[in-house]
Amino acid sequence: MDVLVVGGGPAGTALAGACARRGLDTGLLDPSPAQPWMATYGLWSRELPDDLPESVVAARAAGRAIAVTEHRLGWEYAVLDVPALQTHLAGQLTGVRVYTGRAVGSPEPGVVALADGSRLRAAVVVDAGGRARPLDPAARSGIPAEQTAYGLVVDEETAAPFAGPGEALFMDWRRDHGEDGWATFLYAVPLGDGRTLLEETSLARRPGLPLSTLRRRLHARLAHHGVRLPDEVHSEKVSFRVDHPRHRGAGVLGFGAAAPLIHPATGFSIAASLHLAGKVATAVASHLADGPERALAEAQEAVWPAGARAVHRVRRIGLEALLRMPPADLPAFFEQFFTLPEAHRWTYLTDRDDIRGTLAAMACLFRSSKGPLRRQLVIPALLRPLPTNEVAGP
């Protein structure tokens, strides 16, 4: 094959389809290729790819956040219809050979070993295996910093104390759950068809805050606001790593969450993955005639140009600042962030290769912060990452 994509989630499926459309002999490997995608995917409406049909968007909503006070974010939030997204991307796999199997490593460039002992070969191999990163031997080292969340899907009337029709509550840092310890927030977004997701979220912690804690806090928060739940309600459980280093698998391109394209301050990656799929496919198609090594190098450059590498480093420093911050100070930190000019907030939350804009946003945040917060923003750039946040309690 010209290209073998390992991982059949949204990122891998989008990339495999883009490669096939450019005439590349493409394969897609996944343990369960037809398994429905269950996660909730959101992004800002301005990030929606031009070629994504409107039918894939389940809901749009005006975004707001509550830190110490309430803030209007100034742009619209979109939640994707996941079954429609899967159908749309799967429909673009014409010509792609789909393999069922579990990758366990890449013993040499261009070779993928499967759990059943077989091997697949391709000029360019892509690891789009998400958190597992099956082709990166260093993927499981150390204690990860994770975003965890526990959510319930309710009707709009039940969710009314938090988000009305056409509204999305991006963050609510109020301690309405009544507990001290590690700070969590409520995320309330419409899912379409009169449904709303209410999710208690731990933005980042090393290791991730237990789902049992988040479940308890969510029910306490809902009770505080007088919300009565029906006897049967669908739940959603979330856990993913936010501090992955860049993929270092030899002779392998990391893509999607495995790259990692996850923004450590939001957990978002779907917009970046969909936008980059075509660029990566074009890079491979344009340079494969020059040899697999050149094609892989150009694909790597498409994912990680110099600006993106620099921004990734800055974002990781920002993540360590959040992990070191006393939990009680987090609402005040986000109060400061949400008062930044809209252009700075937008750049920091969305632009993955504008290093000047990212540094300008952080400089503005630093100038507007008081002494204690300034120290908390600077120290992570000088020290090694914290090995764990257990000392902060649950």
C-alpha positions as CSV (number, residue, x, y, z in Angstrom):
1,M,0.0,0.0,0.0
2,D,0.9,3.6,-0.3
3,V,-0.6,4.6,3.0
4,L,-1.8,2.5,6.0
5,V,-3.9,4.4,8.6
6,V,-4.1,2.6,12.0
7,G,-7.2,3.7,13.9
8,G,-10.7,4.1,12.5
9,G,-12.0,7.0,14.5
10,P,-12.9,10.3,13.0
11,A,-9.3,11.4,12.5
12,G,-8.1,8.2,10.9
13,T,-11.2,7.8,8.8
14,A,-11.0,11.3,7.5
15,L,-7.3,10.9,6.6
16,A,-7.8,7.5,4.9
17,G,-10.6,8.9,2.8
18,A,-8.6,12.0,1.9
19,C,-5.6,9.8,0.8
20,A,-7.8,7.6,-1.4
21,R,-9.3,10.7,-3.1
22,R,-5.8,11.7,-4.1
23,G,-5.2,8.4,-5.8
24,L,-3.2,6.8,-3.1
25,D,-3.5,3.0,-2.5
26,T,-4.8,3.3,1.0
27,G,-5.6,0.9,3.9
28,L,-7.4,1.4,7.2
29,L,-6.9,-0.9,10.2
30,D,-9.1,-1.0,13.2
31,P,-10.1,-3.6,15.8
32,S,-13.8,-2.9,15.1
33,P,-14.2,-0.9,11.9
34,A,-18.0,-0.8,12.1
35,Q,-18.3,0.0,15.8
36,P,-20.4,3.2,16.3
37,W,-18.5,6.2,17.7
38,M,-19.9,7.1,21.1
39,A,-18.1,10.3,22.1
40,T,-19.6,13.8,21.9
41,Y,-17.6,16.0,19.5
42,G,-17.8,19.8,19.7
43,L,-16.0,22.7,18.0
44,W,-16.5,26.4,17.4
45,S,-18.8,27.0,14.4
46,R,-16.1,29.1,12.7
47,E,-13.9,26.0,12.7
48,L,-16.3,23.8,10.7
49,P,-14.6,22.6,7.5
50,D,-16.2,24.0,4.3
51,D,-16.8,20.5,2.9
52,L,-18.6,19.2,6.0
53,P,-22.3,19.1,5.2
54,E,-24.7,21.0,7.5
55,S,-26.5,17.7,8.2
56,V,-23.5,16.6,10.3
57,V,-24.1,19.5,12.7
58,A,-26.6,18.5,15.4
59,A,-26.9,21.8,17.2
60,R,-25.5,25.3,17.3
61,A,-25.5,27.5,20.4
62,A,-24.2,30.8,21.8
63,G,-21.3,30.1,24.1
64,R,-21.0,31.5,27.6
65,A,-18.9,30.7,30.7
66,I,-19.1,31.3,34.4
67,A,-15.9,31.7,36.4
68,V,-16.4,34.2,39.2
69,T,-18.8,36.2,37.0
70,E,-20.6,35.3,33.8
71,H,-19.0,35.9,30.4
72,R,-20.3,35.7,26.8
73,L,-17.6,34.1,24.7
74,G,-18.5,36.0,21.5
75,W,-18.7,33.1,19.1
76,E,-21.0,30.2,18.4
77,Y,-20.4,26.6,19.6
78,A,-21.4,23.6,17.4
79,V,-22.0,20.0,18.5
80,L,-21.7,17.3,15.8
81,D,-24.3,14.6,15.0
82,V,-21.9,11.7,15.6
83,P,-23.8,9.0,13.7
84,A,-24.1,11.4,10.7
85,L,-20.4,12.3,11.0
86,Q,-19.5,8.6,10.9
87,T,-21.8,7.9,8.0
88,H,-20.4,10.9,6.1
89,L,-16.7,10.0,6.6
90,A,-17.3,6.3,6.0
91,G,-18.9,7.3,2.7
92,Q,-15.6,8.8,1.6
93,L,-13.7,5.5,2.0
94,T,-14.3,4.4,-1.6
95,G,-11.3,2.5,-2.7
96,V,-9.9,2.1,0.8
97,R,-9.1,-1.4,2.0
98,V,-10.5,-1.8,5.5
99,Y,-8.7,-4.4,7.7
100,T,-10.0,-5.7,11.0
101,G,-7.3,-6.3,13.5
102,R,-5.3,-4.8,16.4
103,A,-1.9,-3.2,15.8
104,V,0.7,-4.0,18.4
105,G,3.7,-2.2,17.1
106,S,5.8,-1.2,14.1
107,P,9.0,-3.4,14.2
108,E,10.5,-1.5,11.2
109,P,9.6,1.5,9.0
110,G,6.7,0.6,6.8
111,V,5.6,-2.5,8.7
112,V,2.7,-2.8,11.2
113,A,2.5,-5.9,13.4
114,L,-0.9,-7.2,14.3
115,A,-2.0,-9.1,17.5
116,D,-2.7,-12.2,15.4
117,G,0.9,-12.4,14.2
118,S,0.3,-11.1,10.7
119,R,1.8,-7.9,9.3
120,L,0.8,-5.2,6.9
121,R,3.1,-3.1,4.9
122,A,2.9,0.4,3.4
123,A,5.2,3.2,2.2
124,V,3.7,5.6,4.8
125,V,2.3,4.3,8.1
126,V,0.0,6.6,10.2
127,D,-0.9,6.1,13.9
128,A,-4.3,7.5,14.4
129,G,-5.0,5.2,17.3
130,G,-6.0,7.9,19.8
131,R,-4.9,7.7,23.4
132,A,-3.5,4.1,22.9
133,R,-1.0,5.2,20.2
134,P,-0.2,1.6,19.4
135,L,2.8,2.5,17.2
136,D,4.5,4.7,19.7
137,P,6.5,2.5,22.2
138,A,6.8,5.5,24.6
139,A,3.0,6.2,24.7
140,R,2.4,4.6,28.1
141,S,5.3,5.9,30.1
142,G,4.6,7.9,33.3
143,I,1.4,9.0,35.0
144,P,-0.8,10.8,32.5
145,A,-2.6,14.1,33.0
146,E,-6.2,13.4,32.0
147,Q,-9.4,15.2,31.4
148,T,-12.2,13.2,32.9
149,A,-16.0,13.8,32.9
150,Y,-19.2,12.2,33.9
151,G,-22.4,13.4,32.1
152,L,-26.1,12.8,31.8
153,V,-28.3,13.4,28.7
154,V,-31.5,15.1,29.7
155,D,-34.3,17.1,28.0
156,E,-34.1,20.8,27.5
157,E,-36.6,21.5,30.3
158,T,-34.6,19.6,32.8
159,A,-31.4,21.5,31.7
160,A,-33.1,24.9,31.8
161,P,-31.3,26.1,35.0
162,F,-28.0,25.8,33.2
163,A,-28.6,26.3,29.5
164,G,-31.7,27.4,27.6
165,P,-32.5,26.6,24.0
166,G,-29.8,27.9,21.7
167,E,-27.3,28.2,24.6
168,A,-24.1,26.3,25.6
169,L,-22.5,26.7,29.0
170,F,-18.9,26.1,28.2
171,M,-17.7,26.2,31.8
172,D,-19.4,26.8,35.2
173,W,-16.8,26.8,37.9
174,R,-19.3,27.5,40.8
175,R,-18.9,25.0,43.6
176,D,-22.6,24.2,43.6
177,H,-21.7,20.5,44.2
178,G,-20.7,21.5,47.7
179,E,-17.3,19.9,47.8
180,D,-13.8,21.2,48.5
181,G,-10.7,19.6,46.8
182,W,-9.9,19.5,43.1
183,A,-11.9,22.0,41.1
184,T,-14.4,20.8,38.5
185,F,-16.9,22.6,36.3
186,L,-20.2,21.9,34.7
187,Y,-20.3,21.7,30.8
188,A,-23.8,22.0,29.4
189,V,-24.4,21.8,25.6
190,P,-27.3,21.0,23.4
191,L,-27.1,17.7,21.4
192,G,-30.1,18.4,19.1
193,D,-33.6,16.9,19.1
194,G,-34.4,18.7,22.4
195,R,-31.6,16.9,24.3
196,T,-28.8,18.5,26.4
197,L,-25.6,17.0,27.9
198,L,-24.9,18.0,31.5
199,E,-21.4,17.0,32.3
200,E,-19.2,17.5,35.5
201,T,-15.7,17.9,34.2
202,S,-12.2,17.8,35.6
203,L,-10.2,19.9,33.1
204,A,-6.9,18.2,33.8
205,R,-5.4,16.3,36.7
206,R,-2.5,13.8,37.0
207,P,-3.9,11.2,37.4
208,G,-7.4,11.9,36.2
209,L,-10.1,12.6,38.8
210,P,-12.1,9.5,39.4
211,L,-15.4,9.2,37.6
212,S,-17.1,8.3,40.8
213,T,-16.2,11.7,42.2
214,L,-17.5,13.4,39.2
215,R,-20.8,11.4,39.2
216,R,-21.3,12.3,42.9
217,R,-20.6,16.0,42.2
218,L,-22.9,16.2,39.2
219,H,-25.9,14.7,41.1
220,A,-25.2,17.1,44.0
221,R,-25.0,20.1,41.6
222,L,-28.3,19.1,40.0
223,A,-29.9,18.7,43.4
224,H,-28.6,22.1,44.5
225,H,-30.5,23.6,41.5
226,G,-33.7,21.6,42.2
227,V,-33.2,19.4,39.1
228,R,-35.2,16.2,39.3
229,L,-34.0,13.4,37.0
230,P,-36.2,10.8,35.3
231,D,-35.9,7.2,36.4
232,E,-33.9,6.3,33.3
233,V,-31.2,8.6,31.9
234,H,-28.3,8.0,29.5
235,S,-24.9,8.6,31.0
236,E,-21.6,9.5,29.3
237,K,-18.1,8.8,30.7
238,V,-15.0,10.6,29.4
239,S,-11.4,10.0,30.0
240,F,-8.5,11.0,27.8
241,R,-4.9,12.1,28.1
242,V,-4.1,15.8,27.6
243,D,-0.3,15.8,28.1
244,H,0.9,13.4,25.4
245,P,4.3,14.4,24.0
246,R,4.6,14.5,20.3
247,H,4.4,11.1,18.6
248,R,7.9,9.6,18.4
249,G,7.2,6.3,16.7
250,A,10.1,5.5,14.3
251,G,9.0,5.9,10.7
252,V,5.4,6.6,11.7
253,L,3.2,9.7,11.4
254,G,1.1,10.4,14.5
255,F,-2.3,11.9,13.6
256,G,-5.4,13.0,15.4
257,A,-5.4,12.7,19.2
258,A,-2.3,10.4,18.8
259,A,-0.3,13.3,17.2
260,P,-1.4,14.8,19.6
261,L,-3.7,17.4,18.2
262,I,-5.6,17.6,21.5
263,H,-5.6,21.2,22.9
264,P,-4.5,20.7,26.5
265,A,-6.7,23.6,27.7
266,T,-9.9,22.4,26.1
267,G,-9.6,18.8,25.1
268,F,-10.7,19.6,21.6
269,S,-9.1,17.9,18.6
270,I,-11.8,17.2,16.0
271,A,-11.5,20.5,14.1
272,A,-7.7,20.3,13.7
273,S,-8.0,16.6,12.6
274,L,-10.6,17.3,9.9
275,H,-8.7,20.4,8.6
276,L,-5.3,18.6,8.5
277,A,-6.5,15.4,6.8
278,G,-6.5,17.0,3.3
279,K,-3.1,18.7,3.9
280,V,-1.5,15.5,5.0
281,A,-2.9,13.5,2.1
282,T,-1.7,16.1,-0.4
283,A,1.8,16.1,1.2
284,V,2.0,12.3,0.8
285,A,0.6,12.2,-2.7
286,S,2.9,15.0,-3.9
287,H,6.1,13.5,-2.6
288,L,5.7,9.7,-2.6
289,A,7.4,9.5,-5.9
290,D,10.5,10.9,-4.1
291,G,10.5,7.9,-1.8
292,P,8.7,6.9,1.5
293,E,11.1,8.8,3.7
294,R,10.5,12.1,1.9
295,A,6.7,11.6,1.8
296,L,6.7,10.9,5.6
297,A,8.8,13.9,6.3
298,E,6.5,16.2,4.3
299,A,3.5,14.7,6.1
300,Q,5.2,15.4,9.4
301,E,5.8,19.0,8.3
302,A,2.1,19.3,7.4
303,V,1.1,18.3,10.9
304,W,4.0,20.0,12.8
305,P,5.3,23.1,11.1
306,A,7.6,25.2,13.2
307,G,4.8,27.4,14.5
308,A,2.8,24.4,15.6
309,R,5.7,22.9,17.4
310,A,6.3,26.1,19.3
311,V,2.6,26.6,20.2
312,H,2.4,23.0,21.4
313,R,5.4,23.7,23.8
314,V,3.7,26.9,25.0
315,R,0.4,25.1,25.6
316,R,2.1,22.3,27.5
317,I,3.6,25.0,29.8
318,G,0.1,26.4,30.2
319,L,-1.2,23.0,31.1
320,E,1.5,22.5,33.8
321,A,0.5,25.9,35.2
322,L,-3.1,24.6,35.6
323,L,-1.9,21.4,37.2
324,R,0.2,23.3,39.7
325,M,-2.4,25.9,40.5
326,P,-4.2,25.6,43.9
327,P,-7.7,24.3,43.1
328,A,-9.3,27.2,44.8
329,D,-7.6,29.6,42.4
330,L,-8.8,28.1,39.2
331,P,-12.1,30.1,39.0
332,A,-10.1,33.4,39.4
333,F,-7.7,32.3,36.7
334,F,-10.5,31.7,34.2
335,E,-12.1,34.9,35.3
336,Q,-8.9,36.6,34.2
337,F,-8.8,34.6,30.9
338,F,-12.4,35.3,29.9
339,T,-11.8,39.1,30.3
340,L,-9.0,39.1,27.7
341,P,-9.8,40.7,24.3
342,E,-11.7,38.3,22.1
343,A,-8.9,38.1,19.5
344,H,-6.5,36.8,22.2
345,R,-9.0,34.2,23.6
346,W,-9.7,33.0,20.1
347,T,-6.1,32.6,19.1
348,Y,-5.2,30.7,22.3
349,L,-8.1,28.4,22.1
350,T,-8.0,27.6,18.3
351,D,-4.9,28.6,16.4
352,R,-2.3,25.8,16.6
353,D,0.5,27.4,14.7
354,D,0.3,31.2,15.4
355,I,3.1,31.4,17.9
356,R,3.1,35.2,17.8
357,G,-0.6,35.4,18.5
358,T,-0.4,32.8,21.3
359,L,2.5,34.6,23.0
360,A,0.6,37.9,22.7
361,A,-2.4,36.3,24.4
362,M,-0.3,34.9,27.2
363,A,1.6,38.2,27.6
364,C,-1.8,40.1,27.9
365,L,-2.9,37.5,30.5
366,F,0.3,38.0,32.4
367,R,0.1,41.8,32.4
368,S,-3.5,41.8,33.6
369,S,-2.8,39.3,36.4
370,K,-1.8,40.1,40.0
371,G,1.4,38.9,41.6
372,P,0.4,35.4,42.9
373,L,-1.2,34.4,39.5
374,R,1.9,35.8,37.6
375,R,4.1,33.5,39.6
376,Q,1.9,30.5,38.9
377,L,2.1,31.3,35.2
378,V,5.9,31.6,35.1
379,I,7.0,28.8,37.4
380,P,6.0,25.8,35.1
381,A,8.3,27.1,32.4
382,L,11.3,26.7,34.8
383,L,10.5,23.5,36.5
384,R,9.9,19.8,35.6
385,P,6.3,18.6,35.4
386,L,4.7,17.6,38.6
387,P,4.6,13.7,38.8
388,T,1.1,13.7,40.4
389,N,-1.6,15.9,41.8
390,E,-2.6,13.5,44.5
391,V,-1.4,15.9,47.2
392,A,-4.3,18.2,46.3
393,G,-6.9,15.6,47.3
394,P,-10.0,14.5,45.4
